[in-house]
Amino acid sequence: MIWASLRLQRLQLLTLLGTLVVGAGVIVLLRSNMIDALDSAQIAHCVRAADQCVAPDGAVKAFRTTWSTPFETAQLLIIGLPALIGVFIGAPLFALELEQGTHVLAFTQSVSRTRWMLSKLVVALVPALVVLVVLQHLVGWWLDAAGSLGPLYNGPFNRVNFAIQGVSPLGYALFAFALGTFLGALTRRTLAAMTAGLVAFVVVRFAVSGLVTGSVFAERRATAVGEVPEQRESGLVLTTGWLDASGQAVPSDRASVLNQACKTTPGGSPNTEEGYLACLRESGFAQNYWDVIPDSRAWQVHLVDVAVFGVLAVVLLAGTTWALRRQS
């Protein structure tokens, strides 16, 4: 049955192989050219500390301007691959056979429907995931070489950086594929499954990821007297606000009004820093706080992310099994 599935999906497999070979070759070539550009601009030492490096005037800015488009293109490739897997591999997998009626022949063979379904799922999904993981690691290898001169300067919780790192892309691909197969088996129409799958994936992908990073994961609370300092622990800031003398959070609307009022004197002129802090204390503000997930714990958020999308994928695959068993 595996051999029959391989033959039926040989065009898809050849396309994946071509994507892998071309993508890997382009990434390796671009990385090599980028390293040569770093050396020729004398800024290779700036990769680990862009803000503190000594470089020729305008060299760092010129490098970032030149390479921003290739970096963004590579990131978009990894972000878009899960959606493409769902639309072009998952959705047509069963919808095409149901639409054309060829599933009837498969159902009359000696193999069970479950084995037929599993063989098609394995042959379609495993090579696609291999291509995704390999290209993801190659892009990460390239961006690591750019260091703080590239997109990684924005930190692991940057929306784009987070979407291409860790195990999250694997979870997105599993969900997209399972969603496509379910809609294909349910609608029995390839185009309808591809369209609905793409829309549903985009909506659920961003909605669920926001919940994962915003409420599922525990954060660390830090405090400071006065405004939140610019140089603070790097990470994903979830909430900020003010605490009163008892350590309770001040309602945001009241805090905003009083904070703005303390920035000016009764006469209307800008307040001094000492006067501003004194006004805050008189208003009942003890210190500012911010809840943050440190960069060092990004890998744990990725695990939560892939677990959520993995569970959704299992539920959808169970739905696919149910939908296929109903077919005559």
N, C-alpha and C positions, 0 to 999 in steps of 0.2 A: 504493500500500500504506500509505503514511503517512496519507493521508486516511481510509482505512478504519479504521486504528487509532485515529485521532482520534475518529471517530464512535463506535466501540465503547467508548472510554474517556472519553466526554464527561462522564459523571457524576463520575468521579474528578477530571477536570480542573476542573470547576466547583467541586468541594469544595475543591481546592487553592487555587483563586482566592479563594473565600470565606474560607478560613483566612488567606490572606495579607492580604486587605483588612481583616478584622476584627482580626487580630493586630497589624498595623501601626498601625491606628487607636488601639487600646487602649494600645500602647506609647508612641506619641507623646503621647497624652493624659496618661498617668501620668507621663511625664518632665516635661511642662509643669507638672503639679500639684506634682511633687516640687521643682522649682526654685522655685516660689512658696512652698512650705513652708520651704525653706532661707532664702529672703529674709525671710520673716515671722518666723522664729525667730532671725534675725541670726547665722546660722552658715554662710553661703555661703562665707566665707573659710576655713572649716575643711576644705573638701573636699580640699585638697592636703596638709594637715598636721593631722590630727585630734588628735594627741597634744600638739601645741604651741599650739593655737589658744586664744584668749580668747573665751569664750562665756557667755551667761547660764546660771545654775545649772540643771542637768538638761536643757538644751536638746538636747545631743548624744544623750544617752541616750533622751530622748523621741522624737527623730527616728528613731533606729535601731529602737526598739520599734515605732513606727508603720509603718515601711516595710520591716521585715524580711520580712513575709509576701509582699508584692508582689514583692520582689526574689527570694525563693526560688521563687515560682510561675513567674516568668519564666525562671529558671535551669532549673527542672524541665521547662519547655516545650521548651527547646533540647536538654536531655538525652534527653527522651522522643521527640522527633520522628524520629530515626533508627530507633528500634524500631518506631514506628508506620508508617514508610515500608516497612520490611521485612514487617510483619505484614499491613497492609491494601492495599499496592500490589504488593510483590514476590511474596508467597505466592500470591495468587489469579490472578496474571497468566497463568500457563499451567495451573495446577491446575484452574481453573474450566472452561477449554475442554476439557481432557483428561477431566475428570469428567463433563461433559455430552455429550462426543462431538463437539462442534462443530469440533474440530481436523481431523477427517476432511475436512470441506469445504474448509478452508484448504489442506490438503495436496494436494488435487486441482486446485488452481488453477495458473495458469501460473508464478507466482512460486515460487522455491525455498524450502525450509524455513528456510534460513539467513537469507534476506531477510525472511521472515515473522517470524522470531524477533527479528532486529535492529530492525525497524520497531516492534514492540511494546515492546522494551526502551527504545528512544530516547524514544518518546512517553510511556511511563510514568515513566522515571527523570529525564529532564531537567527537566520542570516541578517535580517534587518537590524536586530539589536546588536549584532557583532559590528556591523558597519557604523552604527551610531556610536558605540562605545569607543571604537578605534579612532574615529574622526574627532570625538570629544576630547580624548586624551592628546591627540596630536595638536589640536587647537590650544589646549591648556599648556602643552609643552612650548608652543610658540609664544603665548602670552606671558608665561613665566620668564622667558628669555628677555622680554621687554620690561618686566618688573614694574617699578613705579613710573616708568615713562609710558606705559600702556594703560589699558582699561583697568588692570588690577589695582591701580592707584586709588580707585573709588571704593575699594574694600569688598569683602565677600558678600555683603548684604545689599550691594547695589542690585537693583532689579534685574539687570541684564547679566551681571556676573553670577548672581545666585542661580539663574536659570540654566547656566551652562556648566556648573561645577557640581562635584560630588555625585551622588546617585540620583539626584532629582531628574535629569533627562531620561534616565532609564524608567523611572516611575511614570513620567509623562508619556513616554512611548508605549508602555504597557497599557495605560489607560486609553490612549488614542486608538490603538489597535483593537482593544476589546470593545470600545464604543463603536468602531466601524463595523466589526463583525456582527455585533448585536443588531444594529440598525439595518444592516444588509439582510440578515436572516429574518428580521421582523417585517421590513417593507417589501422584500423580494424585488427591489428596483435599485440598480447600481447607482444611477445618477442621484436619485433621491437620498440614498444612504450616504454618498460622498458629500453632498451639500449639507445635509442635516448633521452629519458627523463633524464636519469642519466647524460649523457654527457652535454646536454644543460643546466641542472640545475647547474652543477659545473661551467661551463663557465660563465653563466649569474650571478650566485651568487657572484662570486668574482669580476667580472667586474663592476657590478652595485654598490656593497658595496664600492669599491674603489672610485667611482665617488661621492657617497653620502658623505663620510668622507673627501674627498679631495677637493671638489669644491662646493658642495651644501650648506654647513654650514658655517656661518660666524665665523671668527677667531679673536683672540686678538693679537695685535702686541706689543712685548716687546723689549726693547733696552738695550744695555750696551756698555761701552767703552772698546775696545779690544776684545778678544775672548769671545764666548758665555760661561757664567759661568756654571760650573758643577751643582751647586745648584741653579736651576731656578724653576719657577712655573711648577708643574707637569701637563702633558696633552699631547695631540697629536700634535707634532711639524710638521707643513705642509711644511714650507719653512724657510730657513735662508739665510742671506746675509749681505751686507754692505750698509750703507747710506752715501751720501755725505753731505756737510755742509748745503745744501738746503733741506735735508730730502728726496731726491730722491734715489731710489735703484741703486746701481752700477751694471752694467752688470756682470754676474757671471764669465765669462771667464777673464775679466780684473781684477776683484777683486781677483781671485785665483792667478794670476801671481804676482800682486803687494803685496798681503799679504805674499806670500812665499818669495818674495824678501826682505821684511822688517824684516824677521826673522834672517837675516844674515847681518853683516857689510860689507862695501865695500871691506874689506880685506878677507872676506870669513868666518870669525869666527862667532859663534852664537851671536846674538844681545842681549843686556840687555832689561829688560822690559821697562825701560824709553826710550831707543833708539828705541825700537820696536814701542811704542805708538807715539813717535815723527815722525818716518818715516811714520806711517799711516796718521797722520795729514798732513804732507807734500805731501802725495800722494792723498789727497782729501778725505780720509776716516774719517768721523766724529764718527760713532759708528756702532756696529753690531746690527742686528735685527733678530728676529725669530717670525714667526706667529704660534700661538698655540691655540688649542681648549682646555680649562681647563677641568680637570677631573670632576669638578662639573657640567659641562654641557653635560656629556655623555648621560644622559637620553633623552635630546632633540635630540641628533643624532640618538638614537634608534627610536624615534618617526618618524623622517624623513625616516629612514631605512624601518620601517614596512609600512609606507605610500607608498613608492615607490614599494615595493614588493606586497603590497595589491592591488594597481592599476593594476599591471601586472597580478595578479591572476584574477581580475574581467574581464579583457580583454580576458584572456585565457578561462574562464568559458563561456563568451559570444561566443567565438569561438567553444567551445564544443557544446553549444546549436545549433549553426548553422550547425555543422557537423552532429549532430544527426537528425536534421530535414530533412537532405538530404538523410537519409537512407530510403530504401524501405522495 
